[in-house]
Amino acid sequence: MSDPRLLVTTSPFLKDSASTAWIMWHVSLSLAPVVLVATWFFGGSVPLVILAAIAGAVVPEGIQTILRRNARQPQAPPLRDGSAFLTGLLLALTLPPGIPLWMAFLGGLVSVVLGKTVFGGIGSNVFNPALVGRAFLQAAFPATMTSWLPVAEAGSRAQVPATLFTTPLLAADVDAISAATPLSQATFGQPTPEFADLLFGAVPGSLGETGALVILLAGLYLAVRGIVNWRIPLSILATVWLVGSGLHLLDPAGYPGGMFHLTAGGLMLGAWFMASDPVTSPMTQAGCWVFGALIGVLVVVIRVFGGLPEGVMYAILFANAATPLINRFTQPRTFGTRFKPGFTR
Amino acid sequence: MSGSAARTFKHGVHPGDFKELTRELPVERVPLPAVLTVPLSQHLGAPSVPLVKVGDYVRRGQLIGKAGGYVSANLHAPCSGTVRSVGPAHHPSGKMVESVVIERDAASAQVLLPMDVQDWRGQTAEEIVGTVAEGGFVGLGGAAFPTHVKLTPPEGKHARFLIVNAAECEPYLNSDYRILLEQTEAVIEGIQVLMKALGAEKAFVGTEDNKTDAAEHLRGALPPDLNVEVLVFETKYPQGAEKMLIDAVLHREVPSGRLPIDLHVVVNNVGTVAGVGQMYLTGQPLIERVVTVTGPGIRQPRNLLVPVGTPLEHVIDHCGGMTEDTRQILFGGPMMGQAQRFLDVPVMKGTSGILFLTDREVVERTEYACIKCLRCVDACPVFLNPSRLGALAKARLYEDMLDHHIMDCMECASCSFVCPSNIPLVQRFRVAKGLLKEQAARDREREGAK
């Protein structure tokens, strides 16, 4: 009487279409316009830096996948979820366009190994892996990480700066051309660029951080598709604007305005693509608002009062560290019980 | 009259609808099969006690099993014929269950042996509850909880509101929808009977906004002097869960660990209400029910009136057979239904639908790590943290799950539905809850032995 074709499993027998791998690849794909804009402004070095960073990020997970190929694993192999590719891509977008390729590769490697694998792989990491990689590069190569290429001239887009092809351990004999970013101009009291240039990205900066508008559009698309939790970027951007504008009102000459803060530096990329990383952000909607506000305040504080021109990376890493704590005091109230403020176990 | 789609409960999920396969198909009667298998256990509570033995001739509608306790239900013969066996048989739960097997009398006209039913207008509340118990009624929404128990509030508690559950939030299913449209008279009769039994001052009928036409139809048929409000809620799963429906109707949460009666509410499925109404109109006990037979794996999806005890294969034959690529047959809907292994399992009182899924619909089971995306937290209608509970369950820290309110989980499967990493959350919760209940029972025993 039993039909051998019949498969007996337990409910539910319907699944939402979004899978972890689909989410990761979809976020990567949505960054394509950002990559195109970066290539337009900074020329041929952009695709090379991106490829180097992705290669660095994928290698350790590739090795893990090969090592585990014969093991009976209930879980999918690490490479398949697409998260290493995304980490490499996001890291590359935070790097200066003229960075030597070996550094980008090393950054990708550190992102995944120190940012993710040591914690137990995807889902277990505390800090955003791409930002761990960037923090490492910033600490190890501070000069390179703050040398910015000027925006490419129309005729020079195909040229690749010679700095890209330097080798490790040998002193670079190439003179890097350097330009000041809008935030460093603001920090050191120089005149800042036009708002339109900030919006479209025609200013010196990291690869994928300058085009505020295109990043905003990519982020909005992901929010509409339900992939990015819009509460996090909204909370960050609103807080940055409020705190930035407030300071500007107190002393218009001393502090840049709220709109400048929103469009300058890595804020858009950080808010939409880094802080919104589900693994390292809170697990409750209330927590996401708190998390975003914390990042927003830290960004402005570091930018305005700190020694560094940019604070998005450290703000997000700090907030990542606070995530478990935020989770503990924002746990949902069980249906049919009274709200009890305070920490849960 | 509130037709606003905004009214609903918080959280929940939006699975596809898939109701169009059988939405417009009127209910047809399935011809009686040659042999029917009536399980003695097809409700929550104690199994029924058989009143017949092998060789007995039974008439359609005759009592063949007596409630085996207070929380139990009577059983009636779904056809006239001869008892062939009383013993273990395949059961939709996957277990072997004591069942009465009846061979249909091919010569009989299958005329109903009606129950001796008084006019409910002249009955007291207790007498109505007695008649409902006599008729073997259980919740037809799926859980199959004996109706007479629901109609008897515990000492010191009383009902003010009757809520008729016609939400039918499970995708694919249309039995409640067809009942609203086609058994309107029985539904209204049943509402009046149950309101009298409970002493309720008002009744609500709750449905979803994919059934607005049925709601309109019922409103048009209601007698003006009857205090009944038909409410249409957003189509969202699990709108038909008792606590969610009460929240949507009354904006009140049933306290954790308590029952709807603590809010002076009793909820009954619309099929149950129609069945009770039908009993008072015709004297027919619960011996058949409306079943949606649907899904891509069945050649002719249909809404059928199926006698309790009809084997699955008989229903399949009546619906033109299965397609070649059918991989799963479910009793119930896709969110909470049960997969079947055997084709001789019978349709029961609680079988609201039979769903045939093909290779294409079988869900992916490769598990990824939890990425803490909070989709499950945002989906859980009782506001638990399924991700956290899932991690505890995987580590077998079942006692710790109690601190995170695992016993409030109603196993609606919304968490597993949304999980992008395919983590079997609700599946692990079922195991954990089962073990915790066993543990609690053992603890009670030990306490008693002292």
Boltz contact constraints between the chains, C-beta under 6 A:
constraints:
  - contact:
      token1: [A, 1]
      token2: [B, 342]
      max_distance: 6.0
  - contact:
      token1: [A, 1]
      token2: [B, 343]
      max_distance: 6.0
  - contact:
      token1: [A, 1]
      token2: [B, 344]
      max_distance: 6.0
  - contact:
      token1: [A, 2]
      token2: [B, 341]
      max_distance: 6.0
  - contact:
      token1: [A, 2]
      token2: [B, 342]
      max_distance: 6.0
  - contact:
      token1: [A, 3]
      token2: [B, 343]
      max_distance: 6.0
  - contact:
      token1: [A, 6]
      token2: [B, 341]
      max_distance: 6.0
  - contact:
      token1: [A, 7]
      token2: [B, 327]
      max_distance: 6.0
  - contact:
      token1: [A, 7]
      token2: [B, 328]
      max_distance: 6.0
  - contact:
      token1: [A, 8]
      token2: [B, 339]
      max_distance: 6.0
  - contact:
      token1: [A, 8]
      token2: [B, 341]
      max_distance: 6.0
  - contact:
      token1: [A, 9]
      token2: [B, 339]
      max_distance: 6.0
  - contact:
      token1: [A, 10]
      token2: [B, 427]
      max_distance: 6.0
  - contact:
      token1: [A, 11]
      token2: [B, 336]
      max_distance: 6.0
  - contact:
      token1: [A, 11]
      token2: [B, 337]
      max_distance: 6.0
  - contact:
      token1: [A, 11]
      token2: [B, 413]
      max_distance: 6.0
  - contact:
      token1: [A, 12]
      token2: [B, 335]
      max_distance: 6.0
  - contact:
      token1: [A, 12]
      token2: [B, 413]
      max_distance: 6.0
  - contact:
      token1: [A, 12]
      token2: [B, 416]
      max_distance: 6.0
  - contact:
      token1: [A, 12]
      token2: [B, 417]
      max_distance: 6.0
  - contact:
      token1: [A, 13]
      token2: [B, 334]
      max_distance: 6.0
  - contact:
      token1: [A, 14]
      token2: [B, 15]
      max_distance: 6.0
  - contact:
      token1: [A, 14]
      token2: [B, 334]
      max_distance: 6.0
  - contact:
      token1: [A, 15]
      token2: [B, 363]
      max_distance: 6.0
  - contact:
      token1: [A, 16]
      token2: [B, 417]
      max_distance: 6.0
  - contact:
      token1: [A, 16]
      token2: [B, 418]
      max_distance: 6.0
  - contact:
      token1: [A, 18]
      token2: [B, 420]
      max_distance: 6.0
  - contact:
      token1: [A, 19]
      token2: [B, 420]
      max_distance: 6.0
  - contact:
      token1: [A, 20]
      token2: [B, 368]
      max_distance: 6.0
  - contact:
      token1: [A, 20]
      token2: [B, 371]
      max_distance: 6.0
  - contact:
      token1: [A, 20]
      token2: [B, 420]
      max_distance: 6.0
  - contact:
      token1: [A, 20]
      token2: [B, 421]
      max_distance: 6.0
  - contact:
      token1: [A, 23]
      token2: [B, 420]
      max_distance: 6.0
  - contact:
      token1: [A, 74]
      token2: [B, 367]
      max_distance: 6.0
  - contact:
      token1: [A, 75]
      token2: [B, 367]
      max_distance: 6.0
  - contact:
      token1: [A, 76]
      token2: [B, 366]
      max_distance: 6.0
  - contact:
      token1: [A, 76]
      token2: [B, 368]
      max_distance: 6.0
  - contact:
      token1: [A, 81]
      token2: [B, 368]
      max_distance: 6.0
  - contact:
      token1: [A, 122]
      token2: [B, 369]
      max_distance: 6.0
  - contact:
      token1: [A, 123]
      token2: [B, 369]
      max_distance: 6.0
  - contact:
      token1: [A, 123]
      token2: [B, 370]
      max_distance: 6.0
  - contact:
      token1: [A, 123]
      token2: [B, 371]
      max_distance: 6.0
  - contact:
      token1: [A, 278]
      token2: [B, 371]
      max_distance: 6.0
  - contact:
      token1: [A, 278]
      token2: [B, 372]
      max_distance: 6.0
  - contact:
      token1: [A, 278]
      token2: [B, 373]
      max_distance: 6.0
  - contact:
      token1: [A, 279]
      token2: [B, 371]
      max_distance: 6.0
  - contact:
      token1: [A, 279]
      token2: [B, 372]
      max_distance: 6.0
  - contact:
      token1: [A, 283]
      token2: [B, 372]
      max_distance: 6.0
  - contact:
      token1: [A, 283]
      token2: [B, 374]
      max_distance: 6.0
  - contact:
      token1: [A, 283]
      token2: [B, 377]
      max_distance: 6.0
  - contact:
      token1: [A, 332]
      token2: [B, 383]
      max_distance: 6.0
  - contact:
      token1: [A, 333]
      token2: [B, 383]
      max_distance: 6.0
  - contact:
      token1: [A, 334]
      token2: [B, 256]
      max_distance: 6.0
  - contact:
      token1: [A, 334]
      token2: [B, 383]
      max_distance: 6.0
  - contact:
      token1: [A, 334]
      token2: [B, 405]
      max_distance: 6.0
  - contact:
      token1: [A, 334]
      token2: [B, 408]
      max_distance: 6.0
  - contact:
      token1: [A, 335]
      token2: [B, 253]
      max_distance: 6.0
  - contact:
      token1: [A, 335]
      token2: [B, 382]
      max_distance: 6.0
  - contact:
      token1: [A, 335]
      token2: [B, 383]
      max_distance: 6.0
  - contact:
      token1: [A, 336]
      token2: [B, 253]
      max_distance: 6.0
  - contact:
      token1: [A, 336]
      token2: [B, 254]
      max_distance: 6.0
  - contact:
      token1: [A, 336]
      token2: [B, 255]
      max_distance: 6.0
  - contact:
      token1: [A, 336]
      token2: [B, 256]
      max_distance: 6.0
  - contact:
      token1: [A, 337]
      token2: [B, 256]
      max_distance: 6.0
